[in-house]
Amino acid sequence: MSEDKKYGIRITLTQENPMRAEHLLGPDWESFRWYVSAAERDEALTDVNRHMPNYRQGDRQAQIAEKVDR
């Protein structure tokens, strides 16, 4: 991972997400995506948080995405 990527997005699962089960991803699962600039990160965060076209009407996002910095 490049040290010049200082702006990140931390992705975790919502409490009710079935993927939190121990035999799947587990309750402590998290993922990070890193970016060179805050603007690039903010644009990606908007994309991550948008309503996915393949979700059904009324479905909710099953992940939480938040800004982080190194």
Summary of the structure (lengths in Angstrom):
residues: 70
radius of gyration: 13.7
end to end distance: 12.1
largest distance: 40.5
contacts: 145
relative contact order: 0.34
helix: 21%
strand: 29%
